[in-house]
Amino acid sequence: MVKNVKHAELLERAQRLRKQVAAASVVLTVRGVMVHEDCDAVEPAHLALEDQYRATFAAAPFEVHPVLPAWEMETWLMQWPSAMPAYRPSWREPAEYRGRNLGLIRRAKEALMEAVVPHGLKKAEREKFKTYEEPDSPGIAAKVRERGLLGAPEGKSASFDRFVAGVRRFTLTAPPAR
């Protein structure tokens, strides 16, 4: 939403979001808004992008919570390798991501697509293999939640840690719902 956007367009987008939140506030209690954008760069790129979001929405009547994964959302999913075959049993568990600083992986989506392919597939099998695609993300996240893995990531991601800290801060300080 804010990356590589000219200032005038950015202000227009922010105003459009404010109007949407105001409309929703007629029937809902809006305590905050999560805004997502892949950084398309390794950590600590999320910090500068977060500053842009905070500056853009500084005057908003709601709190903004940036959801800014380093490179792409897939870097966050890689924190739970066991969720991959739990979601799709034909996938290989990408154990090579355990203990790694995942925020430094470039082209994370492509890395995850490759990582779940079982070793030793013949070329014809590989061409037909259903590998990771973006629409798989919610299903993988559901497996992380169902298996109780969220609090025990097996890789490191400063952008994810910052997101979690922001959500915790918000939930501890947010006013009770009406």
N, C-alpha and C positions, 0 to 999 in steps of 0.2 A: 504494500500500500504506500509506503513512503520512499522505498529505495528507488533511486534514479527517477524521481518524480520532480518536476519543476514546482517551485514554491506556490505559484497560483493554483495549479491543479491540486496540490497537496491540501491547501486551505479549503478548496471546494470539496474534496473527498471527506475531510474532517467535518465540515459543515453538514454534509449529507448523512454521515454517521450520527452526528448530534441530533439531527431531525428524526432519524430512525429510532434512536434511543428515547427521545421525547415522546414519540408516538407509542412506543411500547410501554412507557412509564404510565400511560393512562390506565392500563389494566394490570401491569406488573410492577413489582418493586425492583428497579434496576440498581444494583449496588456496584457493578463494575462491568466492563466490557473487555473481552479477550480479543486481541488483534494478532493475527498470525501472518508471518512472512518468513520464508526461508531466506537465510542470509546469503546463500550462494558464495560463501567464503568460509574459511576455517576460523576457529576461535582465535582471538577475541572479537571477531567482527560483530557479534551480537551486541556488544556494549555500545558501539557507535550508533547502531540501528535503534537500540532501546532509547538512547538519548534523543534521537529524532522523534520517536513516538511520543515520549514524555513532553518534549517541547511543543509538538503539534497539538497535543490535547491538554496542555497545562490549564487552560481556562474552562475545560469541559466540566459539566455538573455531575460527572461520574468518574470513577477511577478506571484508568486503562491498564490492562495487564498484558504486556507484550509476550507473545509466544514466538520466540525467535531462535529456532534451531540453527546451530552452526551447519553450514552447507545446506542440508535439507532435513526434513522430518525423519528421514531414514536413520540419521545418526542417533536419534533418540531411540528408535525401535531396536537398534543394534545392541542396546544395553541388556537385552533379555534374549540371548540366543536360543534358549530352550522354548521360547514362545513360538518360534518359527515352525518346527515340526508339530507342535501342539495345534497350531492353526491349520497347517496343511501337511499331513503325514508324509507325503512324498518328498518334502523338502529336507535337506540336510541341515543339521544344527550348526550354525557358523561359530563354532567354539573359538576360532581364532580372534574373535572380538573381545573375549574375556580379558579384563584387566587393561585394555587399551584405552588411550585417550581418543575417543571416537570423534570429538570435535575437531580433530586434525585430519579427518578423512575427506579427501576431495571426491566429488562426484559420488556421494554416498548412495544414491539410488542405484546407480549402476553397480557399485560394489556389493550392495545387498542382493541385487538380481543375480550376480555371479556366485555369491557366497552360499545361497540356498540350493544350488544345483549339486546333486550328488556326484561325488568323484567317480570317474570311470565310465560315464555315459558315452556310448558311441555317438558319432556325429548325427546319425539319423534320429536317435533317441533324444539327443540334446535339442535338436531343432523342434521337436514336438513337445518338449518338456514345458509345463506351465510353471514359469518362475514368478518371482515377486513383481507386482505392479502396484501403482499408487492406490487403487481401490482396495487392496489387501490391508492397508494400514489400520482401519477401524477393527477388523477382525483380529489382527495381531494384538492390538491394544486391548481388546476384550479378553484375549487369552492371558495377557499379562495380569489383568485385573482378576480374572477368574482363578488363576493359579496363585494369587497373593504375592506376585513378584515385584510389584511397583516399588516397595520400600527397600528392595535388595537388588539394585542394578549391578550388573557384572562388568560394566565398562564405565569409563569416566566421560562426563560431558558437562563442562562448565555452563554451557547455555541451558541445559536441562536443570542443573542445580539452581541456577539463578531464577528460572521460571518457577520451580517448586518453592523456593524461598519467598518469592513474590506472592504466590497463592497462599502460602501459610500466613504471611504478614496480613494479607487482606482478610482471610477468614478469622483471624484473631482480633482484628480491629473493626471489621464491618459492623454496622448497626444491625440490630435484629430485624428480621423481615416484618413487614406490616401485617 
